[in-house]
Amino acid sequence: MRGADLCFTGQVRSQRAEWRNNGGQKSIVPLVTFVVRAVHTGRADATVTLQFLGGTVGDVTLDVSEMPKFKPDERVVLFVEKNGINASPLLGFYHGKFSLRRDANGRETVLTHEGGPLVDVAEMGRPKRATVAATVKRAALSHEEFTGQVRDRLARTAGK
């Protein structure tokens, strides 16, 4: 969370991959454009296009391990750092992506990169753990709870 240039809630608008020359080497670069729904830290226009490494152009595929993938129209909260410079503009590759999904009650909840519910911001960036606390069923954070906790945490660390 710390180190993010931008944190926002957005929705995938489009994706495309192209060849780019980077430091004398050609690489496949996917460009994913998001409609920005809310900015939690940093600044953003109405849309943000993020550049990743890997993807498919024609019959050539460059597969990069642990690179986040996006579905059409997917709603997400993203933590962005050095877009266009790093192989992944998301903090910790897929650890900087949190998908949003409506639960049975219509509440928009936050999912980890593994697709499970995020129940506490303290879990962010940590590998899946088998603990007693993890076996207790807890409700996933709502989008509002999550972004509120993120803002609180960022405000506390900025003051240090």
C-alpha positions as CSV (number, residue, x, y, z in Angstrom):
1,M,0.0,0.0,0.0
2,R,2.8,2.4,0.9
3,G,4.7,3.4,-2.2
4,A,1.7,3.5,-4.4
5,D,1.6,6.6,-6.7
6,L,-2.1,6.0,-7.3
7,C,-4.8,3.9,-5.7
8,F,-8.2,3.9,-7.4
9,T,-11.4,2.0,-8.0
10,G,-12.0,1.3,-11.6
11,Q,-13.7,-0.8,-14.2
12,V,-11.9,-2.4,-17.2
13,R,-12.9,-0.6,-20.4
14,S,-10.5,-2.2,-22.9
15,Q,-7.4,-4.3,-23.3
16,R,-5.0,-4.7,-26.2
17,A,-1.4,-6.0,-26.6
18,E,1.3,-4.6,-28.9
19,W,4.9,-4.8,-29.5
20,R,7.1,-2.1,-27.9
21,N,10.8,-1.4,-28.1
22,N,12.1,-1.0,-24.6
23,G,15.8,-0.3,-24.2
24,G,16.6,-1.9,-27.5
25,Q,14.6,-5.0,-26.8
26,K,11.2,-5.8,-28.3
27,S,8.6,-7.0,-25.8
28,I,4.9,-7.7,-25.9
29,V,3.1,-5.1,-23.8
30,P,-0.6,-5.3,-22.8
31,L,-2.3,-2.0,-22.3
32,V,-5.4,-2.1,-20.0
33,T,-7.6,0.9,-19.8
34,F,-9.8,1.5,-16.8
35,V,-12.7,3.9,-16.3
36,V,-11.9,5.6,-12.9
37,R,-14.8,5.4,-10.5
38,A,-13.0,6.8,-7.4
39,V,-9.5,7.9,-6.6
40,H,-8.3,7.0,-3.1
41,T,-4.8,8.4,-3.3
42,G,-2.8,10.2,-6.0
43,R,-4.3,11.8,-9.1
44,A,-6.0,10.3,-12.1
45,D,-8.0,11.4,-15.2
46,A,-11.4,9.9,-16.0
47,T,-9.6,6.9,-17.5
48,V,-6.2,5.3,-16.7
49,T,-4.2,3.1,-19.0
50,L,-1.8,0.7,-17.4
51,Q,1.1,-1.0,-19.2
52,F,2.1,-4.5,-18.3
53,L,4.7,-7.0,-19.6
54,G,3.5,-10.1,-21.4
55,G,0.6,-11.1,-23.5
56,T,-0.2,-12.3,-27.0
57,V,0.3,-10.5,-30.3
58,G,-0.6,-12.7,-33.3
59,D,0.8,-16.2,-32.7
60,V,3.5,-15.0,-30.2
61,T,2.9,-15.2,-26.5
62,L,5.0,-13.8,-23.7
63,D,3.9,-15.3,-20.4
64,V,5.1,-13.6,-17.2
65,S,4.5,-15.5,-14.0
66,E,2.3,-13.8,-11.4
67,M,1.2,-11.0,-13.8
68,P,-2.3,-9.9,-13.0
69,K,-5.0,-10.6,-15.6
70,F,-8.2,-8.7,-16.1
71,K,-11.7,-9.6,-17.3
72,P,-13.8,-7.4,-19.5
73,D,-15.9,-5.0,-17.3
74,E,-14.2,-6.3,-14.2
75,R,-14.4,-3.8,-11.2
76,V,-11.2,-3.6,-9.2
77,V,-9.2,-1.5,-6.7
78,L,-5.7,-1.1,-7.9
79,F,-2.5,0.1,-6.2
80,V,-0.3,1.6,-8.9
81,E,3.5,2.3,-8.8
82,K,5.6,3.5,-11.7
83,N,3.3,2.8,-14.6
84,G,5.2,2.2,-17.8
85,I,8.5,1.7,-16.0
86,N,8.0,-1.6,-14.0
87,A,7.1,-4.9,-15.6
88,S,3.9,-4.6,-13.6
89,P,2.5,-1.2,-12.6
90,L,0.8,-2.8,-9.6
91,L,2.5,-3.1,-6.2
92,G,3.6,-6.7,-5.8
93,F,2.3,-7.7,-9.2
94,Y,-1.0,-9.4,-8.4
95,H,-0.9,-8.3,-4.8
96,G,-1.8,-4.7,-5.9
97,K,-5.1,-5.9,-7.5
98,F,-8.4,-6.4,-5.6
99,S,-11.4,-7.6,-7.5
100,L,-14.9,-6.5,-6.5
101,R,-17.9,-8.8,-6.5
102,R,-21.5,-8.4,-5.3
103,D,-22.5,-10.9,-2.6
104,A,-25.9,-12.5,-2.1
105,N,-27.1,-9.3,-0.4
106,G,-26.0,-7.1,-3.2
107,R,-23.1,-5.7,-1.2
108,E,-19.9,-5.1,-3.2
109,T,-17.1,-7.0,-1.5
110,V,-13.4,-7.2,-1.9
111,L,-11.5,-10.3,-3.1
112,T,-7.8,-11.3,-2.8
113,H,-5.8,-12.2,-5.9
114,E,-6.7,-15.8,-5.1
115,G,-10.4,-15.1,-5.4
116,G,-11.2,-15.4,-1.7
117,P,-12.7,-12.8,0.5
118,L,-10.5,-10.1,2.0
119,V,-11.6,-9.8,5.6
120,D,-8.9,-7.4,6.9
121,V,-6.5,-4.9,5.2
122,A,-3.7,-6.5,7.4
123,E,-3.9,-9.5,5.0
124,M,-2.8,-7.4,2.0
125,G,0.3,-8.7,0.3
126,R,0.6,-11.7,2.6
127,P,0.6,-15.3,1.3
128,K,-2.3,-17.4,2.1
129,R,-1.9,-18.8,5.6
130,A,-3.6,-21.7,7.4
131,T,-4.3,-20.3,10.8
132,V,-7.1,-20.8,13.3
133,A,-8.4,-17.3,12.5
134,A,-8.5,-18.1,8.8
135,T,-10.7,-21.1,9.5
136,V,-13.4,-18.9,11.2
137,K,-15.9,-17.7,8.6
138,R,-15.7,-13.9,8.5
139,A,-17.5,-11.6,6.1
140,A,-15.5,-10.0,3.3
141,L,-14.8,-6.3,3.6
142,S,-17.2,-4.2,1.6
143,H,-15.7,-1.8,-0.9
144,E,-16.5,1.1,1.3
145,E,-14.9,-0.6,4.4
146,F,-11.8,-1.5,2.4
147,T,-11.2,1.9,0.9
148,G,-11.9,3.6,4.2
149,Q,-9.3,1.4,6.0
150,V,-6.9,2.0,3.2
151,R,-7.3,5.8,3.4
152,D,-6.9,5.6,7.3
153,R,-3.8,3.5,7.0
154,L,-2.3,5.8,4.3
155,A,-3.0,8.9,6.5
156,R,-1.3,7.3,9.5
157,T,1.8,6.3,7.5
158,A,2.0,9.7,5.9
159,G,2.1,11.3,9.3
160,K,5.1,9.3,10.4
